[in-house]
Amino acid sequence: MTGQAVQRLVKDEREQLLDGKDGIEAAVVTRPNRSQTVAIGLLTLGEVAEAKAWFRALVEEWLTYAGNSWEAQYENEPKQSAQRGPWNDYVNAVYCAVLGSADIENAAEVVDKRATEEFVDELENRDLAFRVDLARSLSAYILADPSLSEVLDALERRVNEHGNDWDYDRYHAYARTLRGLQAESESEIAVGIEALLAFHQTHLASGNGVDAVDSAVALDATAMLALARWDGWAITIDHEAIPDALNDDEYYPVGE
């Protein structure tokens, strides 16, 4: 039933997005959330080549979309709260780069520049904006920034002091995965990804307002597995919430 629901959703969204558009790059413009649903859905349905085409088109669109939001929130005084920033959009840009196997370092550089602007840590509600630290840590790892450990320490401290169960389960799983990658520990990487899968199962798979694709695919775990394989780790994780293609060297070759 889940597979049929994913197939229906992807078919309907794909047709609507492409209607009257000259290809995928035009279809994603101003509609990155719906387009990402299509990309993830195609990936889990095994249509990997087309999924990657959507992911690649989405990298630039997410960066543009986030950049427009950034300007609206922070270019003028008074600046908006840290929680209002487009941090999730920037994380999605990195996810799409990793899952599309393209522009990974370039996307990380843009995200890192935004997330580390000097004024960001002075914004209202900064300690509640955990996604700032997530964006920083993802980009720091990709760019081999030596400050990664400090960024992860800050993320865990803020979550411990201000987060709820949802925050704790998600961000500590992220931190464990990234620390495993940093320490070059395959077992810790796997444990971290398994924790992200547990987070998805507990908080997202059957949540209210979650569509068929979000329910079926653990995006956080899937993206982190793709990141690990890109960085040279021959890790495979067989789980229904991770598309089979992620474990296949044909589609996500280790070290590429």
C-alpha positions as CSV (number, residue, x, y, z in Angstrom):
1,M,0.0,0.0,0.0
2,T,2.8,2.4,0.9
3,G,4.5,1.8,-2.5
4,Q,1.3,2.5,-4.4
5,A,0.7,5.7,-2.4
6,V,4.3,6.8,-3.2
7,Q,3.8,6.0,-6.9
8,R,0.5,7.9,-7.1
9,L,1.9,11.0,-5.3
10,V,5.0,11.1,-7.4
11,K,3.1,10.6,-10.7
12,D,0.6,13.4,-9.8
13,E,3.2,15.9,-8.5
14,R,5.6,15.2,-11.4
15,E,2.9,15.8,-14.0
16,Q,1.7,19.0,-12.4
17,L,5.3,20.4,-12.0
18,L,6.2,19.6,-15.6
19,D,3.0,20.8,-17.1
20,G,3.8,23.7,-19.4
21,K,7.5,23.7,-18.4
22,D,10.5,23.1,-20.6
23,G,12.1,20.3,-18.6
24,I,13.1,19.7,-15.0
25,E,15.2,22.8,-14.4
26,A,12.2,25.0,-15.2
27,A,9.8,22.8,-13.2
28,V,11.7,23.2,-9.9
29,V,11.8,27.0,-10.0
30,T,9.9,28.5,-6.9
31,R,8.6,25.0,-6.1
32,P,11.5,23.2,-4.5
33,N,9.5,21.5,-1.7
34,R,7.2,19.7,-4.1
35,S,10.1,19.0,-6.5
36,Q,12.1,17.4,-3.7
37,T,9.1,15.2,-3.0
38,V,9.3,14.0,-6.6
39,A,13.0,13.4,-6.5
40,I,12.9,11.4,-3.3
41,G,9.9,9.5,-4.5
42,L,11.6,8.6,-7.8
43,L,14.7,7.4,-5.9
44,T,12.7,5.1,-3.7
45,L,10.8,3.8,-6.7
46,G,14.1,2.9,-8.3
47,E,14.0,5.5,-11.1
48,V,17.5,6.7,-10.1
49,A,18.6,8.5,-13.2
50,E,15.6,10.8,-13.3
51,A,15.7,11.2,-9.5
52,K,19.3,12.4,-9.7
53,A,18.3,14.9,-12.5
54,W,15.7,16.4,-10.2
55,F,18.2,16.5,-7.3
56,R,20.8,18.3,-9.4
57,A,18.3,20.9,-10.6
58,L,17.2,21.4,-7.0
59,V,20.7,22.3,-5.7
60,E,20.7,25.7,-7.5
61,E,17.0,26.3,-6.8
62,W,17.3,25.6,-3.1
63,L,20.3,28.0,-2.9
64,T,18.4,30.6,-4.8
65,Y,15.3,30.1,-2.7
66,A,17.2,30.2,0.5
67,G,19.2,33.3,-0.6
68,N,16.0,35.2,-1.3
69,S,14.7,34.3,2.1
70,W,18.0,35.3,3.7
71,E,17.9,38.7,2.1
72,A,14.3,39.3,3.3
73,Q,15.1,38.3,6.8
74,Y,18.6,39.7,7.4
75,E,19.6,42.3,4.8
76,N,17.9,45.1,6.6
77,E,17.4,46.2,10.2
78,P,15.9,45.0,12.4
79,K,17.0,41.5,11.6
80,Q,14.6,38.7,12.2
81,S,15.0,35.9,14.7
82,A,17.5,33.2,14.1
83,Q,14.6,30.7,14.0
84,R,13.2,32.6,10.9
85,G,16.3,31.9,8.8
86,P,16.3,29.6,5.8
87,W,18.5,27.0,7.5
88,N,16.4,24.1,6.5
89,D,16.5,25.2,2.9
90,Y,20.3,25.3,3.0
91,V,20.4,21.8,4.5
92,N,18.1,20.7,1.7
93,A,20.6,22.2,-0.8
94,V,23.3,20.0,0.7
95,Y,21.1,17.0,0.7
96,C,20.2,17.4,-2.9
97,A,23.9,17.9,-3.9
98,V,24.8,14.7,-2.1
99,L,21.9,12.6,-3.4
100,G,22.4,14.1,-6.9
101,S,26.1,13.4,-6.7
102,A,27.0,16.9,-8.0
103,D,28.2,20.3,-6.7
104,I,28.6,19.0,-3.2
105,E,31.6,21.2,-2.2
106,N,30.1,24.2,-4.0
107,A,26.8,23.9,-2.1
108,A,28.7,23.4,1.2
109,E,30.7,26.6,0.6
110,V,27.5,28.7,0.1
111,V,25.9,27.2,3.1
112,D,29.0,27.6,5.3
113,K,29.3,31.3,4.3
114,R,25.7,32.0,5.3
115,A,25.7,30.0,8.5
116,T,28.9,31.5,9.8
117,E,28.1,35.2,9.2
118,E,29.3,37.1,12.3
119,F,25.9,38.5,13.1
120,V,24.1,35.1,13.2
121,D,25.2,34.2,16.7
122,E,23.9,37.5,18.0
123,L,20.4,37.0,16.5
124,E,17.3,36.7,18.8
125,N,16.6,33.1,19.8
126,R,19.9,31.9,18.5
127,D,20.1,29.2,21.1
128,L,16.8,27.8,19.8
129,A,17.8,27.7,16.2
130,F,19.4,24.3,16.1
131,R,19.3,24.2,12.3
132,V,22.0,26.8,12.2
133,D,24.3,24.4,13.9
134,L,23.2,21.6,11.6
135,A,23.9,23.6,8.5
136,R,27.3,24.6,10.0
137,S,28.2,21.0,10.9
138,L,27.2,19.5,7.5
139,S,29.2,22.1,5.6
140,A,32.1,22.0,8.0
141,Y,32.4,18.2,7.5
142,I,32.3,18.4,3.7
143,L,34.8,21.3,3.6
144,A,37.1,19.5,6.2
145,D,36.8,22.5,8.6
146,P,38.8,21.9,11.8
147,S,36.0,23.6,13.8
148,L,33.6,20.7,13.3
149,S,34.1,19.3,16.8
150,E,33.3,22.7,18.3
151,V,30.2,23.1,16.1
152,L,28.9,19.7,17.2
153,D,29.6,20.5,20.8
154,A,27.6,23.7,20.5
155,L,24.7,21.8,18.8
156,E,24.5,19.2,21.5
157,R,24.7,21.7,24.2
158,R,21.9,23.8,22.8
159,V,19.7,20.8,22.3
160,N,20.4,19.5,25.8
161,E,19.5,22.9,27.3
162,H,16.6,24.0,25.1
163,G,15.3,21.1,23.0
164,N,12.5,18.6,23.3
165,D,12.4,14.9,22.6
166,W,12.1,15.4,18.8
167,D,15.1,17.7,18.8
168,Y,17.2,15.4,21.1
169,D,16.6,12.3,18.9
170,R,17.3,14.1,15.6
171,Y,20.3,16.2,16.4
172,H,22.1,13.8,18.7
173,A,21.8,11.2,15.9
174,Y,23.3,13.7,13.5
175,A,26.1,14.6,15.8
176,R,26.9,10.9,16.3
177,T,27.0,10.3,12.6
178,L,29.3,13.2,11.9
179,R,31.6,12.4,14.8
180,G,31.8,8.9,13.4
181,L,32.8,10.3,10.0
182,Q,35.3,12.7,11.6
183,A,36.8,9.8,13.6
184,E,36.9,7.5,10.6
185,S,34.9,4.9,12.6
186,E,32.7,2.8,10.4
187,S,30.8,1.3,13.3
188,E,30.0,4.8,14.8
189,I,28.9,6.0,11.4
190,A,26.5,3.1,11.1
191,V,25.2,3.6,14.7
192,G,24.5,7.2,13.9
193,I,22.6,6.4,10.8
194,E,20.6,3.8,12.6
195,A,19.8,6.4,15.2
196,L,18.5,8.7,12.4
197,L,16.4,5.8,11.2
198,A,15.0,5.4,14.7
199,F,14.2,9.1,14.8
200,H,12.3,8.8,11.5
201,Q,10.3,5.8,12.7
202,T,9.4,7.4,16.0
203,H,8.7,11.0,14.9
204,L,8.0,11.1,11.2
205,A,6.8,7.8,9.7
206,S,3.3,8.1,11.0
207,G,3.1,11.7,11.9
208,N,0.1,14.0,11.2
209,G,0.4,15.8,7.9
210,V,3.2,13.6,6.6
211,D,2.8,12.6,2.9
212,A,3.5,9.2,1.5
213,V,7.1,10.0,0.5
214,D,8.1,11.6,3.8
215,S,6.6,8.6,5.6
216,A,8.4,6.0,3.4
217,V,11.8,7.6,3.2
218,A,14.1,8.6,6.1
219,L,15.6,11.5,4.3
220,D,18.1,12.4,7.1
221,A,19.5,8.8,7.2
222,T,19.5,8.5,3.4
223,A,21.4,11.7,2.9
224,M,24.0,10.8,5.6
225,L,24.5,7.4,4.1
226,A,25.1,9.0,0.7
227,L,27.5,11.4,2.3
228,A,29.4,8.6,3.9
229,R,29.7,6.7,0.7
230,W,30.8,9.8,-1.2
231,D,33.6,10.2,1.3
232,G,34.9,6.7,0.8
233,W,33.0,4.5,3.3
234,A,31.7,1.3,1.8
235,I,28.8,1.2,4.2
236,T,25.5,-0.5,3.3
237,I,22.4,-0.3,5.4
238,D,19.5,-2.5,4.5
239,H,16.4,-0.8,5.7
240,E,13.0,-0.2,4.2
241,A,13.2,3.6,4.8
242,I,16.5,3.9,2.8
243,P,16.1,3.5,-1.0
244,D,17.9,0.4,-2.3
245,A,19.9,2.5,-4.7
246,L,21.9,4.0,-1.8
247,N,23.6,0.6,-1.3
248,D,24.4,0.1,-5.0
249,D,27.8,1.0,-6.3
250,E,26.3,1.6,-9.7
251,Y,24.4,4.6,-8.4
252,Y,26.3,5.7,-5.3
253,P,29.9,4.5,-5.8
254,V,32.2,4.7,-2.9
255,G,34.5,7.6,-3.0
256,E,32.8,9.4,-5.8
